[in-house]
Amino acid sequence: MKGRINSFQSMGAADGPGIRFVVFVQGCPLRCVYCHNPETWDPSAGEEWETEEIAEKVLRYRSYFGTQGGITISGGEPLLQWEFVAELFRQLKEKGIHTVLDTSGIGSLAGAREVLKYTDLVMCDLKFAGNNEYQRYCGGSMDQVLRFLKLTEEKKIPLRIRHVVVPGLTDSISSVRRIRKRGESFSNYEGLELLPFRKLCLGKYEEMGLPFPLSGCPECPDRVIQELGAMV
């Protein structure tokens, strides 16, 4: 089965447990104001790959995975290509490879059911705790995300929440606590990972001729991440 891929990272250390082979798929329905991968938005861009080709690439790194590593599929939004993702995960699960789905939770719920059959861990980027903020700053539906999270609970797939801390937007203690409480409302919740807002993506926006909505926003200091983590 074919899918459209933006890029690969062969020795990822920040996208799930252990050393991971990360596949960044093409296409995303959201337009988050702090998105750092605008080149993944267009579902018709990227390159076409067969699941068997990618599985072969992943298995070359098997010796580096140890007991925790494996494959992570990120994006873009993996659930836009759920048939492709499910088939790739299925092939690798048959080889004993640990699978992680890094998603916003936006996409076909029926498709997500198929993907979760072969998923060992879900990392969900929970961008905001409320629907109004989610619609305003991402252009999506929080209700859809919550339905996806409920599905992960029903399927008993371990869930980790990731949240980007943006100065002046999502960096208050109350905001982060709301995110944590959202996660804790699901029995499969394993923890919250706070990620600092960075502007390394500015060059991408300039190259694509697009304005970056948060160009005037300062980056989030690491100490803020540490302080918030300790307080919530």
Summary of the structure (lengths in Angstrom):
residues: 232
radius of gyration: 17.0
end to end distance: 43.4
largest distance: 47.5
contacts: 775
relative contact order: 0.13
helix: 39%
strand: 22%
